[in-house]
Amino acid sequence: MVSGSPVVAAHDLRDNQLLVSKKTSDCLSLTFLLRPIDTLHSMLAPTQDWVTFFNNFSTLEDRDFKIQGEKIQSILKDSTLIMDGNNLPMPLKFLSVPDPKGWRGKVKEERILLLARANNFGHSLPVEFLAEACSPAQIDRIQLSVDPRLFPIEVVAHETDRFWLKSDVLSATADF
């Protein structure tokens, strides 16, 4: 793609984020805040050219968006690894996935910007996946890694514990 083209502006969104907080002494709450169209593209059809993918997904029905959201939820569940302080895996349990109608609306907003050749950087809000992960023991420290297709992703464990996972930093430790 050519720098400065409407396509670049339309999908040059804010980076993905993962908010992690201690829900109880042995459970974490996780909020994945993901770019609406780039997440679909990178997870579901990374080899398809972006504009074609974008145009196809902007016209999907709610039912089809729900199916795609469930696929991404499954990928997140299978690819997110959280190890507790005893080096035991903490499986993710998803509590909610993005509303298909709202997600589809965000993608349509992006498409309108693209078609209007808007020269601004206004973008839709991220889509949100809520999950929890629990350990048999109290959680004081975790080791975390996520699917590389989400990189770069900012992980916020609390206001003083923020870090980036990216191609040269595949996992990190957070203390609670």
Residue frames as a rotation matrix with the C-alpha (Angstrom) as fourth column:
MET 1
0.574 0.819 0.000 0.00
0.819 -0.574 0.000 0.00
0.000 0.000 -1.000 0.00
VAL 2
-0.184 -0.582 0.792 1.07
0.523 -0.740 -0.423 3.56
0.832 0.337 0.441 -0.63
SER 3
-0.568 -0.088 -0.818 1.65
0.800 -0.294 -0.524 5.69
-0.195 -0.952 0.237 2.43
GLY 4
-0.845 0.274 -0.460 -0.96
-0.186 -0.956 -0.228 8.37
-0.502 -0.107 0.858 2.89
SER 5
-0.758 0.620 -0.200 -3.64
-0.089 0.206 0.975 6.54
0.646 0.757 -0.101 0.92
PRO 6
-0.038 0.836 0.548 -7.18
-0.894 -0.273 0.354 6.40
0.446 -0.476 0.758 2.30
VAL 7
0.566 0.224 -0.793 -6.76
-0.019 0.966 0.259 2.67
0.824 -0.131 0.551 2.91
VAL 8
-0.443 -0.791 -0.422 -3.85
0.516 0.160 -0.842 3.26
0.733 -0.590 0.337 5.25
ALA 9
-0.789 0.176 0.589 -5.73
-0.478 -0.778 -0.408 5.99
0.387 -0.603 0.698 7.08
ALA 10
0.199 0.979 -0.037 -8.85
-0.757 0.178 0.629 3.86
0.622 -0.097 0.777 7.34
HIS 11
0.802 0.176 -0.570 -7.14
0.133 0.879 0.459 0.98
0.582 -0.444 0.682 9.08
ASP 12
-0.372 -0.925 0.079 -4.29
0.218 -0.170 -0.961 2.73
0.902 -0.340 0.265 10.90
LEU 13
0.616 0.772 0.161 -6.11
-0.045 -0.169 0.985 2.25
0.787 -0.613 -0.069 14.16
ARG 14
0.224 -0.408 0.885 -5.05
-0.962 -0.241 0.132 2.42
0.159 -0.880 -0.447 17.74
ASP 15
-0.644 -0.574 -0.505 -3.21
-0.491 0.817 -0.302 -0.68
0.587 0.054 -0.808 18.96
ASN 16
0.309 0.685 -0.660 -4.91
0.109 0.664 0.740 -3.61
0.945 -0.301 0.131 20.62
GLN 17
-0.384 -0.378 0.843 -5.01
-0.797 -0.326 -0.509 -3.67
0.467 -0.867 -0.176 24.42
LEU 18
0.055 0.387 -0.920 -5.46
0.381 0.844 0.378 -6.28
0.923 -0.372 -0.101 27.11
LEU 19
-0.104 0.014 0.995 -6.60
-0.785 -0.615 -0.073 -5.01
0.610 -0.789 0.075 30.50
VAL 20
-0.088 -0.016 -0.996 -5.89
0.373 0.927 -0.048 -7.45
0.924 -0.375 -0.076 33.34
SER 21
-0.218 0.028 0.976 -7.15
-0.786 -0.598 -0.158 -6.92
0.579 -0.801 0.152 36.87
LYS 22
-0.958 -0.118 -0.263 -7.43
0.071 0.788 -0.612 -9.03
0.279 -0.604 -0.746 39.97
LYS 23
-0.141 0.989 0.051 -11.08
-0.307 -0.093 0.947 -9.98
0.941 0.118 0.317 40.41
THR 24
0.943 0.253 0.217 -10.61
-0.288 0.294 0.911 -12.05
0.167 -0.922 0.350 43.57
SER 25
0.334 -0.880 0.336 -7.51
-0.716 -0.005 0.698 -13.42
-0.613 -0.474 -0.632 45.28
ASP 26
-0.345 -0.477 0.808 -7.49
0.064 0.847 0.528 -16.38
-0.937 0.233 -0.261 42.87
CYS 27
0.234 0.489 0.840 -9.17
0.894 0.233 -0.384 -14.99
-0.383 0.840 -0.383 39.72
LEU 28
-0.757 -0.476 -0.447 -8.28
0.201 -0.821 0.534 -12.39
-0.622 0.314 0.717 37.10
SER 29
0.550 0.835 -0.015 -10.59
0.337 -0.238 -0.911 -10.35
-0.764 0.496 -0.412 34.92
LEU 30
-0.628 -0.760 0.167 -9.38
0.426 -0.156 0.891 -9.82
-0.651 0.631 0.421 31.34
THR 31
0.592 0.746 -0.303 -10.70
0.129 -0.460 -0.879 -7.34
-0.795 0.481 -0.369 28.80
PHE 32
-0.455 -0.650 0.609 -9.41
0.739 0.107 0.665 -7.67
-0.498 0.753 0.431 25.24
LEU 33
0.466 0.508 -0.725 -9.92
-0.043 -0.805 -0.592 -4.36
-0.884 0.307 -0.353 23.38
LEU 34
-0.352 -0.597 0.721 -9.34
0.573 0.473 0.670 -5.17
-0.741 0.649 0.175 19.73
ARG 35
-0.703 0.044 -0.710 -9.40
-0.501 -0.739 0.451 -3.20
-0.505 0.673 0.541 16.50
PRO 36
0.191 0.957 0.218 -12.71
-0.509 0.287 -0.812 -4.03
-0.839 0.045 0.542 14.78
ILE 37
0.893 0.216 -0.394 -11.66
-0.447 0.334 -0.830 -4.88
-0.048 0.918 0.395 11.22
ASP 38
0.040 -0.963 -0.267 -7.94
-0.866 0.100 -0.491 -5.55
0.499 0.251 -0.830 11.63
THR 39
-0.411 -0.126 0.903 -8.65
-0.722 0.650 -0.238 -8.24
-0.556 -0.750 -0.358 14.23
LEU 40
0.643 0.690 0.333 -11.02
-0.278 0.615 -0.737 -10.01
-0.713 0.382 0.588 11.86
HIS 41
0.780 -0.355 -0.515 -8.51
-0.552 -0.002 -0.834 -9.75
0.295 0.935 -0.197 9.02
SER 42
-0.197 -0.974 0.108 -5.43
-0.917 0.144 -0.372 -10.89
0.347 -0.173 -0.922 10.95
MET 43
-0.440 0.066 0.895 -7.24
-0.616 0.704 -0.355 -13.77
-0.654 -0.707 -0.269 12.63
LEU 44
0.312 0.773 0.553 -9.51
-0.088 0.603 -0.793 -15.02
-0.946 0.199 0.256 9.86
ALA 45
0.805 0.021 0.593 -7.97
0.567 0.268 -0.779 -14.21
-0.175 0.963 0.203 6.48
PRO 46
0.409 -0.688 -0.600 -4.48
-0.007 -0.660 0.752 -12.72
-0.912 -0.304 -0.275 6.75
THR 47
-0.562 -0.671 0.484 -3.53
0.464 0.228 0.856 -13.80
-0.685 0.705 0.183 3.22
GLN 48
0.231 0.702 0.673 -6.50
0.973 -0.187 -0.138 -12.08
0.029 0.687 -0.726 1.59
ASP 49
-0.663 -0.481 0.573 -5.85
0.490 -0.858 -0.154 -8.51
0.566 0.179 0.805 0.49
TRP 50
-0.832 0.212 -0.513 -7.08
0.435 -0.325 -0.840 -6.07
-0.345 -0.922 0.178 3.10
VAL 51
-0.741 0.565 -0.363 -9.44
-0.627 -0.775 0.074 -3.98
-0.240 0.282 0.929 0.93
THR 52
-0.418 0.590 -0.691 -11.27
-0.375 0.580 0.723 -7.03
0.827 0.561 -0.021 -0.46
PHE 53
-0.600 0.151 -0.785 -11.59
0.665 0.640 -0.385 -8.51
0.444 -0.753 -0.485 3.00
PHE 54
-0.897 0.202 -0.394 -12.78
0.123 -0.741 -0.660 -5.18
-0.425 -0.641 0.640 4.40
ASN 55
-0.616 0.686 -0.388 -15.44
-0.775 -0.440 0.453 -4.77
0.141 0.580 0.803 1.71
ASN 56
-0.388 0.456 -0.801 -16.68
-0.004 0.868 0.496 -8.35
0.922 0.196 -0.335 2.17
PHE 57
-0.610 0.098 -0.786 -16.94
0.757 0.365 -0.542 -8.11
0.233 -0.926 -0.297 5.94
SER 58
-0.941 0.273 -0.200 -18.62
-0.176 -0.900 -0.399 -4.73
-0.288 -0.340 0.895 5.93
THR 59
-0.370 0.844 -0.387 -21.62
-0.833 -0.117 0.541 -6.35
0.411 0.523 0.747 4.21
LEU 60
-0.814 0.044 -0.579 -21.98
0.184 0.965 -0.185 -9.43
0.551 -0.257 -0.794 6.44
GLU 61
0.282 0.947 0.153 -25.25
-0.164 -0.109 0.980 -10.07
0.945 -0.302 0.125 8.25
ASP 62
0.212 -0.139 0.967 -25.35
-0.954 -0.245 0.174 -10.10
0.213 -0.960 -0.185 12.07
ARG 63
0.929 0.200 0.313 -25.59
-0.274 0.937 0.216 -13.91
-0.250 -0.286 0.925 12.10
ASP 64
0.707 -0.707 0.008 -22.37
0.436 0.428 -0.792 -14.20
0.557 0.563 0.611 10.08
PHE 65
0.069 -0.655 0.752 -20.62
-0.513 -0.670 -0.537 -11.65
0.856 -0.349 -0.382 12.29
LYS 66
0.590 0.207 0.781 -21.61
-0.801 0.276 0.531 -13.72
-0.106 -0.939 0.328 15.33
ILE 67
0.967 -0.251 0.051 -19.99
0.256 0.948 -0.188 -16.78
-0.001 0.195 0.981 13.76
GLN 68
0.326 -0.892 0.313 -16.79
0.254 -0.236 -0.938 -14.80
0.911 0.385 0.149 13.07
GLY 69
0.185 -0.192 0.964 -16.78
-0.812 -0.583 0.040 -13.43
0.554 -0.790 -0.264 16.63
GLU 70
0.859 0.173 0.482 -17.07
-0.434 0.746 0.505 -16.95
-0.273 -0.643 0.716 17.99
LYS 71
0.753 -0.658 -0.014 -14.12
0.483 0.567 -0.668 -18.04
0.447 0.496 0.744 15.84
ILE 72
0.043 -0.758 0.651 -12.02
-0.210 -0.644 -0.736 -15.21
0.977 -0.105 -0.187 17.22
GLN 73
0.477 0.184 0.860 -13.12
-0.870 -0.041 0.491 -16.04
0.125 -0.982 0.141 20.77
SER 74
0.989 -0.099 0.114 -11.99
0.084 0.988 0.129 -19.63
-0.126 -0.118 0.985 20.20
ILE 75
0.407 -0.890 0.204 -8.63
0.421 -0.015 -0.907 -18.44
0.810 0.455 0.369 18.81
LEU 76
0.082 -0.349 0.933 -8.14
-0.651 -0.728 -0.215 -16.13
0.755 -0.590 -0.287 21.82
LYS 77
0.755 0.285 0.591 -9.02
-0.648 0.469 0.601 -18.94
-0.106 -0.836 0.538 24.22
ASP 78
0.924 -0.373 0.079 -6.61
0.381 0.909 -0.169 -21.38
-0.008 0.187 0.982 22.58
SER 79
0.317 -0.859 0.403 -3.74
0.578 -0.162 -0.800 -18.94
0.752 0.486 0.445 22.08
THR 80
0.318 -0.198 0.927 -3.70
-0.618 -0.785 0.045 -16.92
0.719 -0.588 -0.372 25.31
LEU 81
0.196 -0.348 -0.917 -1.43
0.558 0.808 -0.188 -18.50
0.806 -0.475 0.353 27.88
ILE 82
0.296 -0.085 0.951 -1.52
-0.702 -0.695 0.156 -17.34
0.648 -0.714 -0.265 31.47
MET 83
0.005 -0.386 -0.922 0.64
0.465 0.817 -0.340 -19.13
0.885 -0.427 0.184 34.02
ASP 84
0.915 0.333 0.229 0.17
-0.054 -0.462 0.885 -18.49
0.401 -0.822 -0.404 37.74
GLY 85
0.395 -0.792 0.465 2.99
-0.907 -0.416 0.062 -18.09
0.144 -0.446 -0.883 40.26
ASN 86
0.179 -0.279 0.944 3.24
-0.420 0.846 0.329 -21.89
-0.890 -0.455 0.034 40.58
ASN 87
-0.710 -0.466 -0.527 3.74
-0.624 0.072 0.778 -22.16
-0.325 0.882 -0.342 36.80
LEU 88
-0.555 0.637 0.535 0.28
0.552 0.763 -0.337 -23.71
-0.623 0.108 -0.775 36.36
PRO 89
-0.883 0.247 0.400 -1.84
0.256 -0.461 0.850 -22.70
0.394 0.852 0.344 33.37
MET 90
-0.576 0.751 -0.323 -4.93
0.074 -0.346 -0.935 -20.61
-0.814 -0.563 0.144 34.06
PRO 91
-0.621 0.349 0.702 -7.55
0.784 0.288 0.550 -21.39
-0.010 0.892 -0.453 31.39
LEU 92
-0.941 0.327 -0.088 -9.65
-0.334 -0.939 0.083 -18.55
-0.055 0.107 0.993 29.99
LYS 93
-0.388 0.912 0.131 -13.39
0.865 0.410 -0.290 -18.56
-0.318 0.001 -0.948 30.43
PHE 94
-0.904 0.065 0.422 -15.15
0.181 -0.836 0.518 -16.04
0.386 0.545 0.744 28.21
LEU 95
-0.575 0.700 -0.424 -17.96
0.476 -0.136 -0.869 -14.07
-0.666 -0.701 -0.254 29.77
SER 96
0.572 0.774 -0.271 -18.98
0.156 -0.426 -0.891 -12.02
-0.805 0.468 -0.364 26.74
VAL 97
-0.458 -0.606 0.651 -18.10
0.812 0.013 0.583 -11.41
-0.362 0.796 0.486 23.13
PRO 98
-0.898 0.099 -0.429 -18.81
-0.192 -0.965 0.181 -8.30
-0.396 0.245 0.885 21.08
ASP 99
0.116 0.990 0.076 -22.39
0.045 0.071 -0.996 -7.73
-0.992 0.119 -0.037 20.04
PRO 100
-0.341 -0.286 0.896 -22.54
0.831 0.354 0.429 -8.66
-0.439 0.891 0.117 16.32
LYS 101
0.595 0.642 0.484 -24.76
0.790 -0.580 -0.201 -5.68
0.152 0.502 -0.852 15.49
GLY 102
0.867 -0.313 -0.388 -22.45
-0.070 -0.847 0.527 -3.23
-0.494 -0.429 -0.756 17.25
TRP 103
-0.124 -0.956 0.267 -19.33
0.207 0.239 0.949 -4.78
-0.971 0.173 0.168 15.71
ARG 104
-0.095 0.166 0.982 -20.87
0.981 0.181 0.064 -4.71
-0.167 0.969 -0.180 12.25
GLY 105
0.887 0.460 0.033 -21.79
0.461 -0.883 -0.084 -1.07
-0.009 0.090 -0.996 12.79
LYS 106
0.483 -0.794 -0.370 -18.18
-0.147 -0.490 0.859 -0.23
-0.863 -0.360 -0.354 13.65
VAL 107
-0.402 -0.610 0.683 -16.97
0.567 0.420 0.709 -1.94
-0.719 0.672 0.177 10.50
LYS 108
0.316 0.600 0.735 -19.55
0.946 -0.262 -0.192 -0.03
0.078 0.756 -0.650 8.44
GLU 109
0.895 -0.060 -0.442 -18.32
0.083 -0.951 0.297 3.24
-0.438 -0.303 -0.846 9.99
GLU 110
-0.084 -0.996 -0.002 -14.79
0.009 -0.002 1.000 2.37
-0.996 0.084 0.009 8.89
ARG 111
-0.292 0.027 0.956 -16.06
0.887 0.382 0.260 1.56
-0.359 0.924 -0.135 5.39
ILE 112
0.779 0.611 0.144 -17.83
0.625 -0.737 -0.258 4.92
-0.052 0.291 -0.955 5.14
LEU 113
0.566 -0.661 -0.492 -14.55
-0.219 -0.696 0.684 6.67
-0.795 -0.280 -0.539 6.02
LEU 114
-0.404 -0.747 0.528 -12.74
0.317 0.428 0.847 4.63
-0.858 0.509 0.064 3.40
LEU 115
-0.033 0.478 0.878 -15.33
0.993 0.119 -0.027 5.28
-0.118 0.870 -0.479 0.67
ALA 116
0.918 0.380 -0.112 -15.51
0.377 -0.925 -0.047 8.99
-0.121 0.001 -0.993 1.53
ARG 117
0.201 -0.947 0.249 -11.71
0.707 -0.035 -0.706 9.08
0.678 0.318 0.663 1.30
ALA 118
0.972 0.228 0.062 -11.73
0.106 -0.657 0.746 10.87
0.211 -0.718 -0.663 4.63
ASN 119
0.096 -0.982 0.162 -8.46
0.162 -0.145 -0.976 12.53
0.982 0.120 0.145 5.48
ASN 120
0.244 -0.022 0.970 -8.90
-0.888 -0.407 0.214 12.17
0.390 -0.913 -0.119 9.19
PHE 121
-0.688 -0.546 -0.478 -7.84
-0.275 0.806 -0.524 9.58
0.671 -0.229 -0.705 11.67
GLY 122
-0.222 0.709 0.669 -11.22
-0.955 -0.019 -0.296 9.14
-0.197 -0.705 0.681 13.38
HIS 123
-0.660 -0.053 -0.749 -11.93
-0.326 0.919 0.222 5.46
0.676 0.391 -0.624 13.90
SER 124
0.456 0.870 -0.189 -14.44
-0.287 0.344 0.894 3.21
0.842 -0.354 0.407 15.53
LEU 125
0.214 -0.292 0.932 -14.02
-0.973 0.026 0.231 2.18
-0.092 -0.956 -0.279 19.11
PRO 126
-0.767 -0.562 -0.310 -12.48
-0.589 0.808 -0.009 -1.24
0.256 0.176 -0.951 19.72
VAL 127
0.370 0.800 -0.472 -14.51
-0.408 0.596 0.691 -4.41
0.835 -0.063 0.547 20.12
GLU 128
-0.256 -0.395 0.883 -14.44
-0.953 -0.049 -0.298 -5.94
0.161 -0.918 -0.364 23.57
PHE 129
0.212 0.219 -0.952 -14.06
-0.031 0.976 0.218 -9.57
0.977 -0.017 0.214 24.65
LEU 130
0.146 -0.101 0.984 -14.46
-0.955 -0.274 0.114 -10.16
0.258 -0.956 -0.137 28.42
ALA 131
0.320 -0.119 -0.940 -12.91
0.020 0.993 -0.119 -13.19
0.947 0.019 0.320 30.10
GLU 132
0.593 -0.256 0.763 -11.69
-0.805 -0.171 0.568 -14.48
-0.015 -0.952 -0.307 33.41
ALA 133
0.147 -0.611 -0.778 -8.90
-0.124 0.769 -0.627 -16.83
0.981 0.188 0.037 34.42
CYS 134
0.716 0.178 0.675 -8.70
-0.678 -0.051 0.733 -18.54
0.165 -0.983 0.085 37.80
SER 135
-0.306 -0.871 -0.384 -5.98
-0.471 0.488 -0.735 -20.37
0.828 -0.044 -0.559 39.68
PRO 136
0.399 0.421 -0.815 -6.28
0.454 0.681 0.574 -22.96
0.797 -0.599 0.080 42.46
ALA 137
-0.097 -0.526 -0.845 -4.01
0.989 -0.144 -0.024 -20.71
-0.109 -0.838 0.534 44.55
GLN 138
0.615 0.234 -0.753 -3.81
0.306 -0.951 -0.045 -17.00
-0.727 -0.203 -0.656 45.34
ILE 139
0.518 -0.387 0.763 -2.50
0.799 -0.099 -0.593 -14.98
0.305 0.917 0.258 42.40
ASP 140
0.523 -0.441 -0.729 0.48
0.269 -0.726 0.633 -12.74
-0.808 -0.528 -0.261 43.07
ARG 141
-0.334 -0.680 -0.652 2.31
-0.605 -0.376 0.702 -13.05
-0.723 0.629 -0.286 39.74
ILE 142
0.679 0.500 0.538 1.45
0.127 0.642 -0.756 -14.26
-0.723 0.582 0.372 36.25
GLN 143
-0.694 -0.716 -0.071 3.34
-0.026 -0.074 0.997 -14.96
-0.719 0.694 0.032 33.05
LEU 144
0.367 0.925 -0.098 1.29
0.024 -0.114 -0.993 -13.93
-0.930 0.363 -0.065 30.01
SER 145
-0.867 -0.483 -0.121 1.48
-0.072 -0.118 0.990 -14.46
-0.492 0.868 0.068 26.26
VAL 146
0.233 0.963 -0.137 -1.12
-0.223 -0.084 -0.971 -13.94
-0.947 0.256 0.195 23.53
ASP 147
0.523 0.055 0.851 -1.61
0.730 0.486 -0.480 -14.76
-0.440 0.872 0.214 19.88
PRO 148
-0.491 -0.836 -0.247 1.11
0.550 -0.517 0.656 -12.94
-0.676 0.186 0.714 17.86
ARG 149
-0.402 0.407 0.820 -1.54
0.813 -0.252 0.524 -11.80
0.420 0.878 -0.230 15.36
LEU 150
0.711 0.662 -0.238 -2.64
0.689 -0.591 0.419 -9.30
0.137 -0.462 -0.876 18.03
PHE 151
-0.068 -0.843 -0.533 0.81
0.797 -0.368 0.479 -7.67
-0.600 -0.392 0.697 18.16
PRO 152
-0.817 -0.576 0.015 1.55
0.093 -0.156 -0.983 -5.05
0.569 -0.802 0.181 19.08
ILE 153
0.355 0.919 -0.174 -0.71
0.357 0.038 0.933 -5.30
0.864 -0.393 -0.314 22.10
GLU 154
-0.497 -0.430 0.754 -0.44
-0.495 -0.573 -0.653 -3.15
0.713 -0.697 0.072 25.20
VAL 155
0.044 0.452 -0.891 -1.08
0.621 0.686 0.379 -5.08
0.783 -0.570 -0.250 28.40
VAL 156
-0.307 -0.037 0.951 -2.24
-0.561 -0.800 -0.212 -3.05
0.769 -0.599 0.225 31.38
ALA 157
-0.324 0.131 -0.937 -2.13
0.585 0.806 -0.090 -4.99
0.743 -0.577 -0.338 34.65
HIS 158
0.494 0.502 -0.710 -2.61
0.828 -0.520 0.208 -1.84
-0.265 -0.691 -0.673 36.75
GLU 159
0.999 0.053 -0.002 -1.66
0.048 -0.930 -0.364 1.80
-0.021 0.364 -0.931 36.44
THR 160
0.414 -0.910 -0.018 2.00
-0.797 -0.372 0.476 1.13
-0.440 -0.183 -0.879 37.22
ASP 161
-0.389 -0.521 0.760 2.37
-0.079 0.840 0.536 -2.18
-0.918 0.149 -0.368 35.37
ARG 162
0.774 0.540 -0.332 2.02
-0.328 -0.107 -0.939 -1.63
-0.542 0.835 0.094 31.62
PHE 163
-0.391 -0.908 0.149 3.99
-0.245 0.258 0.934 -3.42
-0.887 0.329 -0.324 28.93
TRP 164
0.299 0.394 -0.869 3.88
-0.931 -0.081 -0.357 -4.29
-0.211 0.916 0.342 25.25
LEU 165
0.055 -0.259 0.964 3.83
0.165 0.955 0.247 -7.73
-0.985 0.146 0.096 23.75
LYS 166
0.642 0.046 -0.765 5.24
-0.698 -0.379 -0.608 -7.70
-0.318 0.924 -0.211 20.22
SER 167
0.861 -0.213 -0.463 7.38
-0.176 0.728 -0.663 -9.79
0.478 0.652 0.589 17.90
ASP 168
-0.146 -0.982 -0.118 10.51
-0.095 0.132 -0.987 -9.30
0.985 -0.132 -0.113 20.01
VAL 169
-0.832 0.010 0.554 8.69
-0.555 -0.010 -0.832 -9.55
-0.002 -1.000 0.014 23.39
LEU 170
-0.521 0.613 -0.594 6.46
-0.173 0.606 0.777 -12.63
0.836 0.507 -0.209 23.22
SER 171
0.386 0.641 -0.663 5.58
0.618 0.354 0.702 -12.88
0.684 -0.681 -0.260 26.91
ALA 172
-0.404 -0.470 0.785 5.87
-0.290 -0.748 -0.597 -10.86
0.867 -0.469 0.166 30.10
THR 173
-0.468 0.162 -0.869 5.33
0.797 0.503 -0.335 -11.06
0.383 -0.849 -0.364 33.82
ALA 174
-0.101 0.475 0.874 2.82
-0.282 -0.856 0.433 -9.03
0.954 -0.203 0.221 35.84
ASP 175
-0.843 -0.173 -0.510 2.67
0.436 0.336 -0.835 -8.76
0.316 -0.926 -0.207 39.63
PHE 176
0.070 0.931 0.357 -0.50
0.083 -0.362 0.928 -8.20
0.994 -0.035 -0.103 41.63
